[in-house]
Amino acid sequence: MTIVLNHTIVPAANRHAAATFFAELFGLSVGPPSGPFVPVQVNADLTFDFDDRGQVQPGHYGFLVDDETFDAVLGRLAQWPAVDYGSGPQHGWNRAINHLGGGRGVYVHVPDGHSYELFTALP
């Protein structure tokens, strides 16, 4: 049997706000609340379930994306001056991208303290 990650719980200060930010960043839709969670379907196999019942410990979430998705996210980030993003942790939030692994990459600082990393090629 193949192992497929089906869902993960993402801690948030406000589950609705966190789910909306994530969905808007990636061009996705927020699903109807399911129990204590606000879900966002990432792809056919994976759902992010945003949960505001506990303390938020910042995490890191990495996404391999195609060039079209990467460009769309960069376009949205360019219109969101309050959202920090950059080419990598060692460079801070320099509003630039990196070219690791022969592709493009960017780190997005999420209001809850998480970082979302998007890359178009595996390093």
C-alpha positions as CSV (number, residue, x, y, z in Angstrom):
1,M,0.0,0.0,0.0
2,T,1.2,3.5,-0.8
3,I,1.3,5.9,2.1
4,V,-0.5,9.2,1.4
5,L,-0.8,12.1,3.8
6,N,-4.5,12.7,4.0
7,H,-4.8,15.6,6.4
8,T,-2.9,17.6,8.9
9,I,-4.0,19.9,11.7
10,V,-2.6,23.4,11.5
11,P,-2.7,25.3,14.8
12,A,-4.1,28.8,14.4
13,A,-5.0,31.8,16.6
14,N,-8.2,32.2,14.6
15,R,-9.1,29.1,12.5
16,H,-11.3,31.0,10.0
17,A,-8.7,33.8,9.4
18,A,-5.9,31.2,9.0
19,A,-7.8,29.1,6.6
20,T,-8.9,32.1,4.6
21,F,-5.2,33.4,4.4
22,F,-4.0,30.0,3.3
23,A,-6.8,29.5,0.7
24,E,-6.4,32.9,-0.8
25,L,-2.6,32.6,-1.0
26,F,-2.9,29.3,-2.9
27,G,-6.0,30.1,-4.9
28,L,-8.0,27.5,-3.1
29,S,-11.4,27.4,-1.3
30,V,-12.2,27.2,2.3
31,G,-14.6,24.3,3.1
32,P,-17.5,24.4,5.6
33,P,-16.4,23.9,9.2
34,S,-16.1,20.2,10.2
35,G,-16.4,19.9,14.0
36,P,-13.6,22.1,15.5
37,F,-11.8,22.5,12.1
38,V,-12.0,24.8,9.1
39,P,-10.7,22.7,6.2
40,V,-8.9,23.7,3.0
41,Q,-8.6,20.9,0.4
42,V,-5.0,21.3,-0.9
43,N,-5.2,18.5,-3.5
44,A,-7.1,15.3,-4.2
45,D,-5.3,13.6,-1.2
46,L,-4.6,16.3,1.3
47,T,-6.6,18.6,3.5
48,F,-5.3,21.3,5.9
49,D,-7.6,21.4,9.0
50,F,-7.2,24.8,10.8
51,D,-7.8,24.5,14.5
52,D,-7.8,27.3,17.1
53,R,-8.3,25.3,20.3
54,G,-4.7,25.2,21.4
55,Q,-1.6,27.2,21.6
56,V,0.1,28.0,18.3
57,Q,3.6,26.6,17.9
58,P,5.0,27.9,14.6
59,G,5.6,25.2,12.0
60,H,7.0,24.9,8.6
61,Y,5.0,23.5,5.6
62,G,6.8,22.9,2.3
63,F,5.0,22.6,-1.1
64,L,6.3,21.4,-4.4
65,V,4.2,23.5,-6.9
66,D,4.1,24.0,-10.7
67,D,5.3,27.2,-12.3
68,E,1.8,28.4,-12.9
69,T,0.9,28.1,-9.2
70,F,4.2,29.7,-8.1
71,D,3.6,32.7,-10.4
72,A,0.0,33.1,-9.1
73,V,1.2,33.0,-5.5
74,L,3.9,35.6,-6.2
75,G,1.3,37.8,-7.9
76,R,-0.8,37.7,-4.8
77,L,2.1,38.4,-2.5
78,A,3.1,41.4,-4.6
79,Q,-0.4,42.8,-3.8
80,W,-0.1,42.1,-0.1
81,P,2.6,44.5,1.3
82,A,1.8,43.5,4.9
83,V,2.8,39.8,4.3
84,D,6.5,39.1,4.7
85,Y,8.2,36.7,2.2
86,G,11.7,36.0,1.0
87,S,14.3,33.8,-0.6
88,G,15.2,31.9,2.5
89,P,15.7,32.0,6.3
90,Q,19.3,33.2,6.0
91,H,18.2,36.3,4.0
92,G,15.2,37.3,6.1
93,W,12.0,38.5,4.5
94,N,13.8,40.2,1.5
95,R,10.7,39.9,-0.8
96,A,12.9,37.9,-3.3
97,I,12.9,34.3,-4.5
98,N,15.7,31.7,-4.6
99,H,16.8,29.4,-7.4
100,L,17.7,26.3,-5.5
101,G,17.6,22.9,-7.2
102,G,17.3,24.5,-10.6
103,G,13.8,25.9,-9.9
104,R,12.4,28.8,-8.0
105,G,11.5,29.0,-4.3
106,V,10.0,31.4,-1.7
107,Y,9.2,31.4,2.0
108,V,6.0,33.1,3.2
109,H,5.7,34.3,6.8
110,V,2.2,33.5,8.0
111,P,0.4,35.7,10.5
112,D,0.3,32.9,13.1
113,G,4.1,32.5,12.8
114,H,4.2,29.5,10.5
115,S,6.3,29.5,7.3
116,Y,5.0,28.2,4.0
117,E,7.8,27.3,1.6
118,L,6.9,27.0,-2.1
119,F,9.4,25.5,-4.6
120,T,9.2,24.4,-8.2
121,A,12.0,21.8,-8.2
122,L,13.4,19.6,-5.5
123,P,16.8,20.7,-4.2
